[in-house]
Amino acid sequence: MADQNNRNEGEGNKTADKKYRDAASDYAQRTDTLDVAKQAEREREKNEPEFDQAERTGRSHSAGELRKDLTGEDFNKK
């Protein structure tokens, strides 16, 4: 019999999804998220050149913007 902790749940791991949602909800309930956002904004402003360089580096690995991503055409698929 396979170990229940290592079983494949197929596409979309429901156990991991539940753990993530529970942890995110817990964090949002016990944390002043507006204050955390303000701290992050100050950190970004303080280190703007470093953040900009990191963004450029990340974008250099991208295939670029896809038209459907920008227009949202794919959101209305049935």
Order of alpha helices (4+ residues) and beta strands (2+ residues): alpha-alpha-alpha-alpha
